[in-house]
Amino acid sequence: VQLVESGGGLVQPGGSLRLSCAASGFTFSNYRLSWYRQAPGKGRELVATISSTGVSRTLPDPVKGRFTISRDNAKNTVYLQMDNLKAEDTAVYYCNSAGSWGQGTQVTVSS
């Protein structure tokens, strides 16, 4: 199982980023996938979850209305669209599926 995140970077407050998580080594379309984040000095926090078919999506209140999770099972990829970013969104973002974690991608929101 391999999960590879990409798309992180430095963005100003109010800006947008789209993260991608490319999966391989398992039957991607059979598994739900979640995005987590970890800010410096804090624990890992669930950001979004999408079901195997993409029909069901769950996002916690801190990101609801600003973040969108989607998936393309033909490409074995899940996306996290992040809009109206805030300084408190600064963290390393990880994807998790099939019992495995990616290496993470850094998102920094700063002016």
Contacts in CASP RR format, 6 or more apart in sequence:
PFRMAT RR
TARGET T0000
AUTHOR 0000-0000-0000
METHOD contacts of the structure
MODEL  1
VQLVESGGGLVQPGGSLRLSCAASGFTFSNYRLSWYRQAPGKGRELVATI
SSTGVSRTLPDPVKGRFTISRDNAKNTVYLQMDNLKAEDTAVYYCNSAGS
WGQGTQVTVSS
1 23 0 8 1.000
1 24 0 8 1.000
1 25 0 8 1.000
1 26 0 8 1.000
1 97 0 8 1.000
1 98 0 8 1.000
1 99 0 8 1.000
1 100 0 8 1.000
2 23 0 8 1.000
2 24 0 8 1.000
2 25 0 8 1.000
2 100 0 8 1.000
2 102 0 8 1.000
3 21 0 8 1.000
3 22 0 8 1.000
3 23 0 8 1.000
3 95 0 8 1.000
3 96 0 8 1.000
3 97 0 8 1.000
3 100 0 8 1.000
3 101 0 8 1.000
3 102 0 8 1.000
4 21 0 8 1.000
4 22 0 8 1.000
4 23 0 8 1.000
4 102 0 8 1.000
4 103 0 8 1.000
5 19 0 8 1.000
5 20 0 8 1.000
5 21 0 8 1.000
5 93 0 8 1.000
5 94 0 8 1.000
5 95 0 8 1.000
5 102 0 8 1.000
5 103 0 8 1.000
5 104 0 8 1.000
5 105 0 8 1.000
6 19 0 8 1.000
6 20 0 8 1.000
6 22 0 8 1.000
6 105 0 8 1.000
7 17 0 8 1.000
7 18 0 8 1.000
7 19 0 8 1.000
7 20 0 8 1.000
7 105 0 8 1.000
8 17 0 8 1.000
8 19 0 8 1.000
8 93 0 8 1.000
8 105 0 8 1.000
8 106 0 8 1.000
8 107 0 8 1.000
9 17 0 8 1.000
9 105 0 8 1.000
9 106 0 8 1.000
9 107 0 8 1.000
9 108 0 8 1.000
10 108 0 8 1.000
10 109 0 8 1.000
10 110 0 8 1.000
11 17 0 8 1.000
11 85 0 8 1.000
11 107 0 8 1.000
11 108 0 8 1.000
11 109 0 8 1.000
12 109 0 8 1.000
12 110 0 8 1.000
12 111 0 8 1.000
13 85 0 8 1.000
13 86 0 8 1.000
13 87 0 8 1.000
13 109 0 8 1.000
13 110 0 8 1.000
13 111 0 8 1.000
14 83 0 8 1.000
14 84 0 8 1.000
14 85 0 8 1.000
14 86 0 8 1.000
14 109 0 8 1.000
15 83 0 8 1.000
15 84 0 8 1.000
15 85 0 8 1.000
15 109 0 8 1.000
16 81 0 8 1.000
16 82 0 8 1.000
16 83 0 8 1.000
16 84 0 8 1.000
16 85 0 8 1.000
17 82 0 8 1.000
17 85 0 8 1.000
17 107 0 8 1.000
18 79 0 8 1.000
18 80 0 8 1.000
18 81 0 8 1.000
18 82 0 8 1.000
19 35 0 8 1.000
19 79 0 8 1.000
19 80 0 8 1.000
19 82 0 8 1.000
19 93 0 8 1.000
19 105 0 8 1.000
19 107 0 8 1.000
20 77 0 8 1.000
20 78 0 8 1.000
20 79 0 8 1.000
20 80 0 8 1.000
21 33 0 8 1.000
21 35 0 8 1.000
21 77 0 8 1.000
21 78 0 8 1.000
21 79 0 8 1.000
21 80 0 8 1.000
21 95 0 8 1.000
21 97 0 8 1.000
21 102 0 8 1.000
22 75 0 8 1.000
22 76 0 8 1.000
22 77 0 8 1.000
23 33 0 8 1.000
23 76 0 8 1.000
23 77 0 8 1.000
23 78 0 8 1.000
23 95 0 8 1.000
23 97 0 8 1.000
23 98 0 8 1.000
24 76 0 8 1.000
26 97 0 8 1.000
26 98 0 8 1.000
28 73 0 8 1.000
28 76 0 8 1.000
28 97 0 8 1.000
29 52 0 8 1.000
29 53 0 8 1.000
29 73 0 8 1.000
30 52 0 8 1.000
31 52 0 8 1.000
31 97 0 8 1.000
31 98 0 8 1.000
32 49 0 8 1.000
32 50 0 8 1.000
32 51 0 8 1.000
32 52 0 8 1.000
32 97 0 8 1.000
33 49 0 8 1.000
33 50 0 8 1.000
33 71 0 8 1.000
33 78 0 8 1.000
33 95 0 8 1.000
33 96 0 8 1.000
33 97 0 8 1.000
34 46 0 8 1.000
34 47 0 8 1.000
34 48 0 8 1.000
34 49 0 8 1.000
34 50 0 8 1.000
34 95 0 8 1.000
34 96 0 8 1.000
34 97 0 8 1.000
35 46 0 8 1.000
35 47 0 8 1.000
35 48 0 8 1.000
35 49 0 8 1.000
35 69 0 8 1.000
35 78 0 8 1.000
35 80 0 8 1.000
35 93 0 8 1.000
35 94 0 8 1.000
35 95 0 8 1.000
35 96 0 8 1.000
36 44 0 8 1.000
36 45 0 8 1.000
36 46 0 8 1.000
36 47 0 8 1.000
36 93 0 8 1.000
36 94 0 8 1.000
36 95 0 8 1.000
36 96 0 8 1.000
37 44 0 8 1.000
37 45 0 8 1.000
37 47 0 8 1.000
37 89 0 8 1.000
37 91 0 8 1.000
37 92 0 8 1.000
37 93 0 8 1.000
37 94 0 8 1.000
37 107 0 8 1.000
38 44 0 8 1.000
38 45 0 8 1.000
38 91 0 8 1.000
38 92 0 8 1.000
38 94 0 8 1.000
39 45 0 8 1.000
39 88 0 8 1.000
39 90 0 8 1.000
39 91 0 8 1.000
40 91 0 8 1.000
42 91 0 8 1.000
44 94 0 8 1.000
45 60 0 8 1.000
45 91 0 8 1.000
46 60 0 8 1.000
47 59 0 8 1.000
47 60 0 8 1.000
47 63 0 8 1.000
47 67 0 8 1.000
47 80 0 8 1.000
47 93 0 8 1.000
48 57 0 8 1.000
48 58 0 8 1.000
48 59 0 8 1.000
48 63 0 8 1.000
48 67 0 8 1.000
48 69 0 8 1.000
48 80 0 8 1.000
49 57 0 8 1.000
49 58 0 8 1.000
49 59 0 8 1.000
49 69 0 8 1.000
50 56 0 8 1.000
50 57 0 8 1.000
50 58 0 8 1.000
50 69 0 8 1.000
50 70 0 8 1.000
50 71 0 8 1.000
50 78 0 8 1.000
51 57 0 8 1.000
54 70 0 8 1.000
54 71 0 8 1.000
57 69 0 8 1.000
59 65 0 8 1.000
59 67 0 8 1.000
59 69 0 8 1.000
62 88 0 8 1.000
63 82 0 8 1.000
63 89 0 8 1.000
66 82 0 8 1.000
66 83 0 8 1.000
66 84 0 8 1.000
66 85 0 8 1.000
67 80 0 8 1.000
67 81 0 8 1.000
67 82 0 8 1.000
67 83 0 8 1.000
68 80 0 8 1.000
68 81 0 8 1.000
68 83 0 8 1.000
69 78 0 8 1.000
69 79 0 8 1.000
69 80 0 8 1.000
69 81 0 8 1.000
70 78 0 8 1.000
70 79 0 8 1.000
70 81 0 8 1.000
71 77 0 8 1.000
71 78 0 8 1.000
71 79 0 8 1.000
72 78 0 8 1.000
72 79 0 8 1.000
78 95 0 8 1.000
78 97 0 8 1.000
80 93 0 8 1.000
82 89 0 8 1.000
82 107 0 8 1.000
85 107 0 8 1.000
85 109 0 8 1.000
86 109 0 8 1.000
87 109 0 8 1.000
87 110 0 8 1.000
88 109 0 8 1.000
89 107 0 8 1.000
89 109 0 8 1.000
90 107 0 8 1.000
90 108 0 8 1.000
90 109 0 8 1.000
90 110 0 8 1.000
91 107 0 8 1.000
92 104 0 8 1.000
92 105 0 8 1.000
92 106 0 8 1.000
92 107 0 8 1.000
93 104 0 8 1.000
93 105 0 8 1.000
93 106 0 8 1.000
93 107 0 8 1.000
94 101 0 8 1.000
94 102 0 8 1.000
94 103 0 8 1.000
94 104 0 8 1.000
95 101 0 8 1.000
95 102 0 8 1.000
95 104 0 8 1.000
96 102 0 8 1.000
END
